[in-house]
């Protein structure tokens, strides 16, 4: 069997509790950056917790949207504080490519439940709705929840009302919308550009 990643550890094993003895012995084929090769899942999560960014990602899941996995994978790439599923608890994890294991996951049965959890943390909707503001010219709060609707229907009326503001991504072609996973990636990258690189 071909191992995608690294093979068994060569030489004396590291004396470090972050390392997984099974991975050291058999190799590490996980989709993780080199820094985390051979580390336990718990150790990776703990290390990521030290540098997580101040935005959360929330996705409405009324229709069991298959795009959620892609959104969560991107949330991991940008090291979001956590991700939240509103509506149906079950979601298609295949698109996440197991990156959800390294994120903190919360479930909220209703929009009101998310609002209660968030407290003073502003909810920022991402959807191309009438009256929405271009994300390209908006300033995203450092601490916030970026909220995405499911593919097709977009943000529910209840979620729209709960959001402090709704932003859209400017488009210049013939389609009226872009894939929810792509929109989430653009929004998270915009946050990073503003709050990590100081560019707006």
C-alpha positions in Angstrom: 0.0 0.0 0.0 1.3 3.4 -0.9 1.3 5.9 2.0 0.4 9.5 1.1 2.3 11.5 3.6 5.3 10.1 5.6 6.3 6.6 6.5 7.3 5.3 9.9 9.5 7.5 12.0 13.2 6.8 11.4 15.6 6.7 14.3 14.9 7.2 18.0 11.4 8.2 18.7 10.8 11.6 20.1 10.2 11.8 23.9 7.2 14.1 23.6 3.6 13.4 24.6 2.3 15.2 21.5 3.4 12.3 19.3 1.2 9.3 18.6 3.0 6.0 19.0 0.8 4.4 16.4 1.6 7.0 13.8 5.3 6.9 14.7 5.3 3.1 14.0 3.1 3.0 10.9 3.5 6.4 9.3 1.2 9.4 9.0 -1.0 9.7 5.9 -3.2 12.5 7.2 -3.7 15.7 5.4 -1.8 17.9 7.9 1.0 20.4 7.5 4.5 19.0 8.3 4.6 20.6 11.7 1.8 18.3 12.8 3.2 15.0 11.4 2.9 12.2 13.9 1.1 14.4 16.4 -2.1 13.2 18.1 -5.3 14.8 17.1 -5.7 16.2 20.6 -2.3 17.8 20.5 -3.0 19.4 17.1 -6.3 20.9 18.3 -4.5 22.2 21.5 -1.8 23.9 19.4 -4.3 25.4 16.9 -6.2 26.8 19.9 -3.2 29.0 20.7 -3.5 30.9 17.4 -7.1 30.7 16.4 -8.5 33.8 14.7 -11.4 35.7 16.2 -14.1 34.9 13.7 -16.5 32.0 13.8 -18.3 30.4 10.9 -22.0 29.5 11.0 -23.9 27.6 8.3 -27.7 27.1 8.1 -28.4 23.5 7.4 -32.2 23.2 6.9 -31.8 21.1 3.7 -28.8 19.0 4.6 -26.5 21.1 2.3 -23.6 19.1 0.9 -21.6 22.3 0.6 -21.1 22.5 4.3 -18.1 20.2 4.2 -16.3 22.6 1.9 -17.1 25.5 4.1 -15.7 23.7 7.2 -12.5 22.7 5.3 -11.9 26.4 4.5 -12.6 27.3 8.1 -9.9 25.0 9.1 -7.5 26.4 6.6 -8.0 29.9 8.0 -8.0 28.6 11.6 -11.5 29.9 12.5 -12.4 30.0 16.2 -15.1 27.4 15.7 -17.9 26.4 13.3 -21.6 26.3 14.0 -24.4 24.3 12.3 -27.9 25.8 12.6 -30.8 23.5 11.9 -30.2 19.8 11.2 -27.4 18.4 13.3 -26.2 15.9 10.7 -24.3 17.2 7.7 -22.3 15.7 4.9 -18.7 15.5 6.3 -17.1 14.1 3.2 -16.3 17.5 1.8 -14.5 18.5 5.0 -11.8 15.9 4.3 -11.7 15.2 8.1 -10.6 18.7 8.8 -13.6 19.0 11.1 -11.7 16.9 13.6 -9.4 19.9 14.3 -12.2 22.4 14.7 -14.6 23.1 17.6 -18.2 22.3 16.4 -21.4 23.7 17.9 -25.0 22.9 17.0 -27.9 25.3 17.3 -31.4 24.0 16.6 -32.7 27.4 15.7 -31.6 30.9 14.7 -32.6 32.1 18.2 -30.3 29.6 19.7 -27.4 30.9 17.8 -28.3 34.5 18.7 -28.5 33.6 22.4 -25.1 31.8 22.2 -23.5 34.7 20.3 -24.6 37.4 22.9 -22.7 40.6 21.9 -20.7 38.8 19.2 -22.1 40.3 15.9 -23.5 38.1 13.2 -22.4 39.1 9.7 -24.5 37.5 7.0 -22.9 36.7 3.6 -25.6 36.7 0.8 -26.4 38.7 -2.3 -29.6 40.1 -1.1 -31.3 43.4 -1.9 -29.9 46.1 0.3 -26.7 44.1 1.1 -23.3 45.9 1.1 -20.3 44.8 -1.0 -17.8 42.9 1.1 -15.0 44.5 -0.9 -15.8 47.9 0.7 -17.0 46.8 4.1 -15.0 46.5 7.3 -15.5 43.2 9.1 -15.5 43.2 12.9 -12.4 41.4 14.3 -14.6 39.3 16.6 -17.7 38.1 14.7 -19.7 35.2 13.3 -19.7 34.9 9.5 -23.0 33.4 8.6 -23.8 31.5 5.4 -27.1 30.2 4.1 -27.5 26.9 2.3 -27.0 26.6 -1.4 -30.0 28.0 -3.3 -32.3 29.6 -0.7 -29.4 31.5 1.0 -29.9 33.0 4.4 -33.4 32.4 5.9 -35.5 35.5 6.7 -35.0 34.8 10.4 -31.2 34.8 10.0 -31.3 37.9 7.9 -33.1 39.7 10.7 -30.6 38.4 13.3 -27.6 39.7 11.4 -26.0 43.0 12.2 -25.4 43.5 8.5 -25.5 41.4 5.3 -22.6 41.6 2.8 -22.4 40.3 -0.7 -19.5 39.5 -3.0 -19.3 41.6 -6.2 -19.7 39.6 -9.4 -19.1 40.6 -12.9 -20.3 37.7 -15.1 -23.6 36.3 -16.1 -24.4 34.1 -13.1 -26.6 35.5 -10.3 -24.7 33.7 -7.6 -21.6 31.7 -6.8 -21.2 28.4 -4.9 -21.7 28.7 -1.2 -18.3 27.1 -0.5 -16.6 29.6 -2.8 -18.4 32.5 -1.1 -17.3 31.3 2.3 -13.7 31.1 1.2 -13.8 34.7 -0.2 -15.4 36.0 3.0 -12.9 34.3 5.3 -10.0 35.5 3.2 -11.3 39.0 3.3 -11.3 38.8 7.1 -7.7 37.6 7.0 -6.7 40.3 4.7 -8.2 42.9 7.0 -7.2 41.6 10.4 -4.0 39.6 9.7 -2.4 41.7 7.0 -4.1 45.1 7.8 -5.4 45.6 4.3 -8.9 46.7 3.5 
